[in-house]
Every structure is written in structure tokens, then in C-alpha cells.
């Protein structure tokens, strides 16, 4: 089990898209979308805001597509344990910002391709094992359920954050 940021995104109007474009075209669009997102998020970049320079590392997101649902995740690697074995989260929200930037880029590219996405983001312990060589795929965890539920509760294109994201940010140093 690992702590992860998880996003569950649904393609709105998927049935109509498949009927209009066909499954091969939808497959091609999805491949292009994620290839574009990976290219765009694999570039380190910086920006200047109020005379302060912010440097952002490249985003490397994992994803799994099942029909009209896309699961994206990023492992949280900055976990330590105190003397009693309790987990302590340390860092400056870098991984959250990186994950959020990747999701934002995917939403932007999807809209440019006229693919409306709606979803949610959550944080917590999950088991995600994707092993093509053994034909073994396991995707289990409360954050996956939380991300799905918060996404389903909204009536607009975009993503909503589950409270699990906020709870962990309070324990992590501010930006």
C-alpha cells in the first residue's frame, strides 16, 4: 500500500461520442490526449509572479483507462515515521502541485479536443498494481471511491477536491 493522490475522471457524453465517432476514433483521441499531456508535463518550467521565481518540475502521472473512466495517480514519496511508528508527512506540497498541474493540463487538452471531463481528486492509501506481463491489475482504496463520489456529485466540467486533500495539506508545510 502507498499513499497517493488519485483522480477519477469521467468522459461526459461518452455514449454519444462512441456512436458519433466510433470506438477506433475515440481510442485514437484518448491516446493523443495522454501522449500530449505527458509531453506537456514532462518539461520543467518556471514562472515569475510578483518578482518571485517559481520553478516547477516535470509532472509524471500514471493512468489507467476503463471505458469512460480515467484513473490518474501520483505516489506521495515524502512519508516518514515518528518514534511510535506514526506516519508523518513532510514537504512543501510539491507533489500536490505537480499532480494538480498534470490534471489541469489534461483537462485543458481534453477541452481543446472537445472531450468534456468531470471528476474528483482524493488522497490516501491505495493499492494500484498494473502488471501487463502477468495480466494482473489491482486497483483498490478509499481515495479511489472518494474521488469518484466527489466527481459524481458535481454538475460541471472540471474537478473537485475531496476533503482528504485538504486534511493532508494542513500537515504539510505551506507553499
Protein Blocks (a to p, Z undefined) as FASTA:
>chain_A
ZZddddddddehklmmmmmnopklmmmmmmmmmmmmmmmmmpccdddeehiacddddddd
ddddehjaccdddddfbbccdfkopacdedehllmmmmmmmmmmmmmmmmmnopacdddd
ddddddddddfknopacdedjklmmmmmmmmmpccecddddfklmmmmmmpccZZ
